[in-house]
Amino acid sequence: MSGSVMFSAVAFDPTLILLGAAVIGGLALARRNREQGRCDQRAALAAERSRQAELRRQQLRAELEERRRAELAARAARTRAEHGRAELRRLDEADALLAEVLAEVRDARTAGAGPPGADPVAELLAIGSSLADLRDRTGGPEPLGPAIEELRGRIVVLRPAGSGRPGSAERSRLLRDLELRFMTAGLPDPPADEAGRTEVGALLDRLRAAATAGREVRFEALLGTVEHALARHETAVAGAVDARERRDAERLAHEAAERERSEALWAALAEAGDRFAVVSQGAADAAQDAAELGDPELAGRLEAALGAVTDALALRLADHALTAVAALEVLLPEAEERLDELQLAYSRRGELAQALKEAMTGAGLSFTGGAEQEGRLVLSFERPSGAVYEASVGPGADGLPLLTYRVAGEADMSVREGGQGAVCTPEELLDRVHAALNEDGFLPGELTWDGRPPRGAAAVPPHQSKGRHL
């Protein structure tokens, strides 16, 4: 027997089982409270993220709207400037026509050809004042083309009848209408259909020159060409403006979509980071506890789950990070439940070790030291004869403690107790120790070792023995 490794699986009496059940119940309640606290913390962080995301969306919409308005305002300003230049050219032409008609009126009055009592000079001068007023308003938000052409028409009407220009008023009206259409055809920035605009401008110059007396046939011949070219130019400009507005809208929509995708990525990463912050410390502590309580497999799972989240966050893989943190959120309460069981079993082993120490010293052995080794509590004792007993308390089958003894320096024969006259073998000594353990609620099973002779029924190896869980 001496030198053999002896085993004894330890069960618990009903009192310890009930106490253990109460402890487990308390630990479960604390675990549920912790998980509820984590849920509340996640909900608070989610609400704050939602608030911040809505603020960013509002800011994004405001920025895009501001950009759109700025682009439209800049485009409108450039268009107004171009219209202003066109209006100045039309005013110059109207001023030249006014001077020409005013000279004709004065010549007619000098020759006595004017109608009695009529004073077109005063009206022409008033028209000149109106043209000067329009010149001061060029480039403003109000289009001046219709007003300029209306004054131009009044000038033509006041031309003296004796100037002899049959049909000149109609030709002037047609020319005025075409020029007004040309001005309002649209001047996007950059100008659209530049070639068409140059062509129509040159044709209008030729038509304007043909509007004088004596060139009626030439005017009629050019009129259709100008109208056709102007219609083609108007269509081209309108199409270019529509296309540009679509491109601008698509560009802004694309930028908004890119910003939204970026926001969605960062929102997902922020969510993963917030949720990870809630469970990371608890998971790290659980991994350390699992290693210390003798469950390296659980410790490895927790460490791997922690690493999966940190790696995904470092690489900005939002979907992977959310999946990994969700897995960690599921694993942590399961691990804590397992750790509660391990902690209770560890505490029970500590209590058993203390009871074993008292029982061994009560049996006449001296306690020489103790230590924890790989999840086992190892106690050393010495008999007066010098024999050394090493007892360890570790986890056994089904979570029940397992007592392991190593005896050195003991003869495989009865040993007489000093002064008592009684003799006992190591087996008998340990049976007495186990009987003392019963008083503390611990129920060691039959002591077994390799090579032990059978006692009636075959002994069950201790690693296969069954007991009740707490």
Disulfide bonds with the S-S distance in Angstrom:
none
